[in-house]
């Protein structure tokens, strides 16, 4: 009986200590910003580890490194603009989603393959269904500039409006998101 009392006192003391510690250190959830910073640090660490072992890894083509999602609001002759999302995926597949800025406007989807032209610094989209090929000039790793049907830059007053930017380079996502 005496050992039972001692064990009960020890358990009570342990429970009291646990309550006391939890009262002094309330649980705090991480904010979104803290989580994002932690994820960014983890990505940087992974990237650093990757760069230290680059000699062991087979080289990746530039087109595979260039994958990503690009957003933009392109000019339109008969509407206020076209919300555009271009997703360059693995195995040179792409998905292009466009939506004219009109009342109750629906989205249009186009799937196909893309090819990479190092010489001209262009990405050429070839749709699965019969349609015209689209071409984009690669300005830098985060910017694509839509070209006309002849593969040349669009000229005129709105020439600077034919730009798509990669999602990880854009601070705000006011444009079309999928």
C-alpha positions in Angstrom: 0.0 0.0 0.0 2.8 2.3 0.9 4.5 1.8 -2.6 1.2 2.5 -4.3 1.0 5.9 -2.5 4.5 6.7 -3.5 3.9 5.8 -7.1 0.6 7.9 -7.1 2.5 10.9 -5.6 5.2 10.5 -8.3 2.5 10.4 -11.1 0.7 13.4 -9.6 4.0 15.4 -9.4 4.8 14.4 -13.0 1.3 15.5 -14.2 1.6 18.8 -12.3 5.0 19.4 -13.8 3.7 18.8 -17.3 0.8 21.2 -16.8 3.1 23.8 -15.4 5.5 23.5 -18.3 2.7 23.7 -20.9 1.3 26.8 -19.1 4.6 28.6 -19.3 5.2 27.7 -23.0 1.9 28.0 -24.9 1.9 26.2 -28.2 2.3 28.6 -31.1 1.4 27.8 -34.7 3.7 28.9 -37.5 2.5 31.8 -39.7 2.3 31.4 -43.4 5.3 33.6 -43.8 7.4 31.5 -41.4 6.4 28.3 -43.3 7.3 29.9 -46.6 10.7 30.9 -45.2 11.3 27.4 -43.9 10.4 25.9 -47.2 12.6 28.4 -49.1 15.5 27.5 -46.8 15.0 23.8 -47.4 14.9 24.4 -51.2 18.2 26.4 -51.0 19.8 23.6 -49.0 18.6 21.0 -51.5 19.9 23.1 -54.3 23.3 23.5 -52.6 23.5 19.8 -52.1 22.5 19.3 -55.8 25.2 21.6 -57.0 27.9 19.9 -54.9 27.2 16.6 -56.8 26.7 18.0 -60.3 29.6 15.9 -61.6 27.7 12.7 -60.8 24.4 13.7 -62.5 23.8 13.4 -66.2 23.3 16.8 -67.8 19.8 18.0 -68.2 18.7 19.7 -71.4 17.8 23.4 -71.1 14.3 22.7 -72.2 13.8 20.5 -69.1 15.1 23.2 -66.9 12.8 25.8 -68.5 9.6 24.0 -67.5 7.1 26.0 -65.5 3.9 27.9 -65.6 3.7 31.3 -67.3 1.0 33.9 -66.9 0.0 37.0 -68.8 -2.8 39.2 -70.0 -2.4 39.5 -73.7 -4.1 42.1 -76.0 -7.3 41.3 -77.9 -9.0 43.1 -80.8 -12.6 42.4 -79.8 -12.3 42.2 -76.0 -10.4 43.8 -73.1 -7.7 41.2 -73.1 -7.0 37.5 -72.9 -6.0 35.9 -69.6 -3.4 33.3 -70.6 -1.7 30.5 -68.7 0.9 28.4 -70.4 2.2 25.3 -68.6 5.4 23.8 -70.0 5.4 20.3 -68.5 7.6 17.2 -68.5 8.2 15.2 -71.7 7.8 18.4 -73.7 4.0 18.5 -73.2 2.2 21.8 -72.7 -1.2 23.1 -71.7 -2.4 26.5 -72.9 -5.5 28.0 -71.2 -6.9 31.2 -72.5 -10.0 33.2 -71.4 -11.1 36.4 -73.2 -12.0 39.2 -70.7 -15.7 39.4 -71.5 -18.9 38.8 -69.6 -19.4 35.1 -68.8 -16.5 34.1 -70.9 -15.4 30.5 -71.0 -11.9 29.1 -70.9 -10.3 27.5 -73.9 -7.8 24.6 -73.5 -5.1 23.6 -75.9 -2.8 20.7 -75.4 0.2 19.6 -77.4 4.0 19.3 -77.6 6.6 22.0 -77.4 10.0 22.1 -78.9 13.0 24.2 -77.9 15.1 26.0 -80.4 18.5 27.1 -78.9 19.6 28.8 -82.1 16.6 31.2 -82.2 15.9 31.2 -78.5 12.3 30.2 -79.1 9.7 27.8 -77.8 7.4 26.4 -80.5 4.0 25.0 -79.4 2.5 22.3 -81.7 -1.1 21.6 -80.7 -2.6 18.1 -80.8 -5.6 19.2 -82.9 -5.3 20.9 -86.2 -4.4 24.5 -85.3 -1.7 27.0 -85.9 1.7 26.6 -84.2 2.5 29.3 -81.6 6.0 30.7 -81.0 7.4 32.5 -78.1 10.8 34.2 -77.8 12.7 33.3 -74.6 13.7 36.7 -73.2 15.2 35.2 -70.1 14.4 32.2 -67.8 11.3 33.9 -66.5 9.9 35.7 -69.6 8.3 34.6 -72.9 7.3 37.0 -75.6 4.7 35.9 -78.0 5.7 36.0 -81.7 3.5 36.5 -84.7 2.7 33.7 -87.2 5.9 34.4 -89.1 8.0 33.9 -86.0 8.8 37.5 -85.6 8.2 40.0 -82.8 4.9 41.7 -82.8 5.3 45.4 -83.6 3.1 48.4 -82.9 1.7 50.3 -79.9 0.9 47.2 -77.9 4.1 45.2 -78.8 5.2 45.2 -75.1 1.9 43.7 -74.0 2.6 40.2 -75.5 4.6 38.9 -72.5 4.1 35.9 -70.3 6.0 35.7 -67.0 6.9 32.5 -65.1 4.9 32.1 -61.9 7.9 31.9 -59.6 9.1 35.3 -60.8 5.8 37.2 -60.4 5.2 38.8 -57.0 1.4 38.9 -57.3 -0.9 36.5 -59.0 -3.5 38.9 -60.3 -3.5 37.0 -63.6 -5.1 33.7 -64.5 -4.3 30.8 -62.1 -4.9 27.0 -62.5 
